[in-house]
Amino acid sequence: MLLSAAINRPDGSLLPPSAALGGELSERIRKAITDLMRRGLAEERATIQADEVWREEGDRRIGLVITDAGRSAIAAESGKETDKGAGETTAATGGPGTGHETTESGERLVLAHRGS
């Protein structure tokens, strides 16, 4: 859901987290973001928006944006839709490119969400 929210924002920012994720930068979301960055699906970028700050270095505010690889992951998930019914998608079993990933801590993430 972090990447699907970012892809719909003009600047591609992952932050602030969507209301569906609680709207706050919780420890769970921080771990998920760290994993997305490690896999090259998100990257740090300077920001001036207070609600998009991931961390700060002195006076410099650093936010997070979706990468081209992150956009490709969303596009791959979008391509798995079926024609069975409105808003239905095929089930993903997990793993790279499925839109359902597992962090190093074993937490399952839904990287893309397509609603009706």
C-alpha positions as CSV (number, residue, x, y, z in Angstrom):
1,M,0.0,0.0,0.0
2,L,3.0,2.3,0.5
3,L,4.0,2.1,-3.1
4,S,0.4,2.2,-4.5
5,A,-0.1,5.5,-2.6
6,A,3.2,6.9,-3.8
7,I,2.5,6.1,-7.4
8,N,-0.7,8.1,-7.2
9,R,1.0,11.2,-5.8
10,P,2.4,13.8,-8.2
11,D,5.8,13.8,-6.5
12,G,5.9,10.0,-5.8
13,S,6.3,10.4,-2.1
14,L,5.7,7.4,0.2
15,L,4.9,9.8,3.0
16,P,2.7,10.5,4.8
17,P,1.4,7.0,5.1
18,S,-2.2,6.6,3.9
19,A,-5.1,6.6,6.3
20,A,-5.5,2.9,5.6
21,L,-2.1,2.4,7.2
22,G,-3.0,4.5,10.2
23,G,-1.6,7.8,8.8
24,E,1.4,7.7,11.1
25,L,5.0,6.7,10.7
26,S,4.9,3.7,13.0
27,E,7.7,1.3,13.7
28,R,6.0,-1.3,11.5
29,I,5.9,1.2,8.6
30,R,9.5,2.2,9.2
31,K,10.6,-1.4,8.9
32,A,8.6,-1.8,5.7
33,I,10.1,1.4,4.2
34,T,13.7,0.2,5.1
35,D,13.0,-3.0,3.3
36,L,11.6,-1.2,0.2
37,M,14.7,1.0,0.1
38,R,17.0,-2.1,0.5
39,R,15.3,-3.7,-2.5
40,G,15.5,-0.5,-4.6
41,L,11.8,0.1,-4.7
42,A,12.0,3.4,-2.8
43,E,14.8,6.0,-2.3
44,E,15.6,9.0,-0.2
45,R,15.3,12.5,-1.7
46,A,15.4,16.0,-0.3
47,T,12.0,17.5,0.6
48,I,10.6,20.7,2.0
49,Q,7.2,19.3,2.9
50,A,7.0,18.7,6.7
51,D,4.6,15.7,6.4
52,E,7.0,14.0,3.9
53,V,10.0,13.9,6.2
54,W,11.6,10.5,6.8
55,R,14.7,11.8,8.6
56,E,16.7,14.9,9.0
57,E,20.5,15.7,8.6
58,G,21.1,19.0,10.2
59,D,18.9,21.5,8.4
60,R,18.2,19.1,5.5
61,R,14.9,17.3,5.4
62,I,14.9,13.9,3.6
63,G,11.8,12.3,2.3
64,L,11.1,9.0,0.4
65,V,10.0,8.5,-3.2
66,I,9.1,5.5,-5.3
67,T,11.7,4.4,-7.8
68,D,11.3,3.2,-11.4
69,A,11.7,-0.3,-10.0
70,G,8.8,0.4,-7.5
71,R,6.7,1.7,-10.4
72,S,7.5,-1.5,-12.3
73,A,6.4,-3.6,-9.3
74,I,3.1,-1.8,-9.2
75,A,2.6,-2.2,-13.0
76,A,3.4,-6.0,-12.7
77,E,0.7,-6.3,-10.0
78,S,-1.8,-4.4,-12.1
79,G,-1.2,-6.7,-15.0
80,K,-2.4,-9.7,-12.8
81,E,-6.0,-8.5,-12.8
82,T,-8.6,-10.9,-14.2
83,D,-11.8,-10.3,-16.1
84,K,-13.8,-12.4,-13.6
85,G,-15.5,-9.4,-12.0
86,A,-15.2,-5.8,-11.0
87,G,-12.2,-5.3,-8.7
88,E,-11.2,-9.0,-8.6
89,T,-7.6,-9.8,-8.9
90,T,-5.7,-13.1,-9.1
91,A,-4.3,-14.3,-5.8
92,A,-0.6,-13.7,-5.3
93,T,1.5,-16.3,-3.5
94,G,4.2,-13.9,-2.4
95,G,7.7,-13.2,-3.5
96,P,9.3,-10.7,-5.8
97,G,7.1,-9.2,-8.4
98,T,3.9,-10.5,-6.9
99,G,3.0,-7.3,-5.0
100,H,3.1,-9.3,-1.8
101,E,6.5,-9.3,-0.2
102,T,7.9,-10.5,3.1
103,T,10.4,-8.4,5.1
104,E,13.5,-9.8,6.7
105,S,11.5,-9.8,10.0
106,G,8.9,-12.1,8.4
107,E,6.2,-9.4,8.1
108,R,4.0,-9.7,5.0
109,L,3.6,-6.5,3.0
110,V,1.0,-5.7,0.3
111,L,2.9,-3.5,-2.1
112,A,-0.1,-2.8,-4.4
113,H,-3.8,-2.6,-3.8
114,R,-6.3,-2.3,-6.5
115,G,-9.9,-1.6,-5.4
116,S,-13.1,-1.4,-7.4
